[in-house]
């Protein structure tokens, strides 16, 4: 796997953090990071534009770190969770 830039690592960390805070996530579950995260939430928390988040998510999806479907929530893949 390619090494990620600091900004891409920051996106992954924020997705992980937000997925754990998502409504309905079970903190006692063995995989709470299964909750999806919205682009607007990532943009708000990182103080960047939604377009920047979308561009980053496209890159991370091509590298296999996130599952990113148009107009859907973003999910970390197994590779993304391990990173």
N, C-alpha and C positions, 0 to 999 in steps of 0.2 A: 504494500500500500504506500502511496505517496505521503510524504510528510506534509502537514497542513500549516498554512500561515497562522499567525497569532489571531488574526481576525476570524478565520474559519473555526479555529479552536474555540474562540469566544462564542460564536454562534452555537456550536455544539453544546457547550456548557450551559448556555442560556436555555436552549431547548430542553436539556435534561432537567434543569432547575424548575422551569415552568411546568413541565409535564408532571413533576412531583407535586406541584401546588394546584394542579388543575382540579376543578370541582368534580367530585365523584371518584377521584383516585383514592385507592386504599393504601394508606401509609404502611399498614402491616403486611401488605402483599409482598411476595418475593420479587415482583416486577412492576413497581408503581410507575415506571417510565413508559408504560403502554398508553398513557393518555396522550391525545394529540394536542398540538399547540398551534395557535393561529399566527399568521404572518403579522397581523397588526399588534399582537401582544409582544412578539419578539422586537418589532420596530420600536414600540413604546419603551420597553425596558432597556434597550441598547441605545436609544436616542438616535436612531437612524431612520431613513425613509423606508417605506414598504417596498419600493422598487429595489433598494439595496438588499433587503432581505430576500426578495424573490430571486435576484441574481445569485446571491450566495447559496440559496436552497437548490437552485438548478445545478450549481457546481457540486455541492455536497451530494446531491442525488446521483449525479453521473459517477461520482467516486464511490457510491454505495453506502454512504453514512446516514442518509435519511430517506424516508419514503415521502415523496412530494408529488401529489396529484393536484392538478389545477382546481382551484376553488375548494380544496379540502384541507383538513388539518395536516400538520407535519408530524411525522413519527420518526423517532430514531430507529435505525435498523440494529441488528445485533452488533455489527461492526461499529456503528456509531456509539453504542452504549459502552463498548469495550475501550473506545478511544478516550 
